[in-house]
């Protein structure tokens, strides 16, 4: 196999791997969460990547990956689906924008998670 054939094959292989993900925009960000029961939100640094999906995770459109937390899918009707990193478990929440324009996810027992997009 010559170099030209190897290069073309590599480009085609990478295109097939990454072609379905769509575009991505990553940046350091700010996140906040609490332990529920209405406790105060605690700030932590996080990395948020904004993706455009063409059907991955049974989703078309924009979603966010918060490093160390999970993939956050926000529906127009106010429902959020989160696929958690590590466990892969899927949970459903509600969401909205807070007073600062950040995305805030609301769970049971006063749990909240917020991130700057």
TIZA-317695 format. One record per residue (C-alpha): residue in one letter; x, y, z. Coordinates in Angstrom, 3 decimals. Example, Ala and Ser with C-alpha at 12.3 -4.5 7.8 and 13.67 -1.06 7.14 Angstrom:
<sites>
+---------+----------+----------+----------+
! residuo !       c1 !       c2 !       c3 !
+---------+----------+----------+----------+
!       A !   12.300 !   -4.500 !    7.800 !
!       S !   13.670 !   -1.060 !    7.140 !
+---------+----------+----------+----------+
</sites>
This chain:
<sites>
+---------+----------+----------+----------+
! residuo !       c1 !       c2 !       c3 !
+---------+----------+----------+----------+
!       X !    0.000 !    0.000 !    0.000 !
!       X !    1.528 !    3.323 !   -0.992 !
!       X !    1.407 !    6.546 !    1.022 !
!       X !   -1.307 !    8.173 !   -1.115 !
!       X !   -3.663 !    5.195 !   -0.714 !
!       X !   -2.967 !    5.070 !    3.032 !
!       X !   -3.713 !    8.794 !    3.390 !
!       X !   -7.004 !    8.543 !    1.472 !
!       X !   -8.053 !    5.488 !    3.488 !
!       X !   -7.284 !    7.312 !    6.755 !
!       X !   -9.351 !   10.343 !    5.738 !
!       X !  -12.296 !    8.155 !    4.754 !
!       X !  -12.096 !    6.198 !    8.021 !
!       X !  -12.008 !    9.353 !   10.130 !
!       X !  -14.877 !   10.848 !    8.130 !
!       X !  -17.037 !    7.813 !    8.815 !
!       X !  -16.257 !    7.942 !   12.536 !
!       X !  -16.824 !   11.661 !   13.041 !
!       X !  -19.258 !   12.399 !   10.230 !
!       X !  -22.411 !   11.599 !   12.205 !
!       X !  -21.555 !   13.787 !   15.179 !
!       X !  -21.868 !   17.109 !   13.391 !
!       X !  -20.186 !   20.257 !   14.611 !
!       X !  -18.852 !   20.832 !   18.119 !
!       X !  -17.922 !   23.927 !   20.099 !
!       X !  -15.940 !   23.344 !   23.311 !
!       X !  -14.889 !   25.793 !   26.002 !
!       X !  -14.156 !   26.073 !   29.709 !
!       X !  -17.226 !   27.156 !   31.602 !
!       X !  -18.880 !   27.520 !   34.992 !
!       X !  -21.201 !   24.982 !   36.603 !
!       X !  -23.225 !   24.910 !   39.821 !
!       X !  -25.011 !   22.112 !   41.644 !
!       X !  -26.435 !   21.196 !   45.009 !
!       X !  -27.245 !   18.016 !   46.906 !
!       X !  -30.987 !   18.611 !   46.869 !
!       X !  -33.354 !   19.724 !   49.605 !
!       X !  -32.987 !   23.339 !   48.458 !
!       X !  -29.344 !   23.612 !   49.537 !
!       X !  -27.182 !   26.407 !   48.129 !
!       X !  -25.689 !   25.848 !   44.685 !
!       X !  -21.921 !   25.314 !   44.773 !
!       X !  -19.760 !   26.609 !   41.912 !
!       X !  -17.172 !   24.468 !   40.118 !
!       X !  -15.196 !   24.855 !   36.915 !
!       X !  -16.287 !   22.591 !   34.087 !
!       X !  -15.845 !   22.059 !   30.371 !
!       X !  -18.973 !   22.368 !   28.250 !
!       X !  -19.020 !   21.184 !   24.653 !
!       X !  -21.952 !   22.132 !   22.462 !
!       X !  -22.717 !   19.544 !   19.785 !
!       X !  -25.063 !   19.361 !   16.856 !
!       X !  -26.285 !   15.785 !   16.476 !
!       X !  -27.622 !   14.193 !   13.333 !
!       X !  -29.366 !   11.359 !   15.166 !
!       X !  -26.788 !   10.131 !   17.710 !
!       X !  -28.375 !    9.240 !   21.064 !
!       X !  -31.767 !    9.303 !   19.273 !
!       X !  -31.457 !   13.084 !   19.084 !
!       X !  -31.374 !   15.634 !   16.310 !
!       X !  -30.225 !   19.127 !   17.140 !
!       X !  -28.112 !   20.796 !   19.775 !
!       X !  -27.043 !   19.125 !   23.002 !
!       X !  -24.325 !   19.769 !   25.570 !
!       X !  -21.669 !   17.490 !   27.027 !
!       X !  -20.554 !   18.654 !   30.475 !
!       X !  -17.262 !   16.897 !   31.168 !
!       X !  -17.461 !   14.649 !   34.226 !
!       X !  -21.248 !   15.028 !   34.394 !
!       X !  -22.969 !   13.864 !   31.224 !
!       X !  -24.795 !   14.742 !   28.024 !
!       X !  -27.640 !   17.203 !   28.475 !
!       X !  -30.463 !   17.224 !   25.920 !
!       X !  -32.951 !   20.089 !   26.235 !
!       X !  -36.391 !   19.860 !   24.661 !
!       X !  -38.393 !   22.953 !   23.730 !
!       X !  -41.223 !   21.901 !   26.072 !
!       X !  -39.028 !   22.214 !   29.181 !
!       X !  -38.006 !   18.564 !   29.576 !
!       X !  -34.322 !   17.629 !   29.893 !
!       X !  -32.785 !   14.215 !   29.306 !
!       X !  -29.374 !   13.534 !   30.831 !
!       X !  -27.146 !   10.583 !   30.012 !
!       X !  -24.659 !   10.486 !   32.886 !
!       X !  -20.958 !    9.916 !   32.260 !
!       X !  -19.580 !    6.726 !   33.736 !
!       X !  -22.826 !    4.918 !   34.537 !
!       X !  -24.628 !    5.710 !   31.283 !
!       X !  -27.885 !    5.966 !   33.206 !
!       X !  -30.607 !    8.129 !   31.702 !
!       X !  -32.783 !   10.430 !   33.797 !
!       X !  -35.404 !   13.027 !   32.961 !
!       X !  -35.719 !   16.473 !   34.514 !
!       X !  -37.222 !   19.860 !   33.765 !
!       X !  -35.165 !   22.856 !   32.729 !
!       X !  -35.263 !   26.590 !   32.131 !
!       X !  -33.044 !   29.644 !   31.991 !
!       X !  -32.124 !   31.285 !   35.295 !
!       X !  -31.845 !   35.037 !   35.931 !
!       X !  -28.298 !   35.092 !   34.490 !
!       X !  -29.368 !   33.324 !   31.295 !
!       X !  -27.655 !   30.080 !   32.333 !
!       X !  -29.293 !   26.710 !   31.758 !
!       X !  -30.729 !   25.293 !   34.972 !
!       X !  -31.919 !   21.691 !   35.335 !
!       X !  -34.417 !   20.907 !   38.108 !
!       X !  -34.802 !   17.471 !   39.698 !
!       X !  -36.586 !   15.831 !   42.599 !
!       X !  -36.143 !   16.915 !   46.215 !
!       X !  -34.821 !   20.361 !   45.285 !
!       X !  -31.873 !   19.105 !   43.208 !
!       X !  -30.531 !   21.677 !   40.740 !
!       X !  -27.688 !   21.705 !   38.233 !
!       X !  -26.757 !   24.764 !   36.217 !
!       X !  -24.162 !   25.536 !   33.563 !
!       X !  -23.115 !   28.465 !   31.456 !
!       X !  -23.419 !   27.682 !   27.771 !
+---------+----------+----------+----------+
</sites>
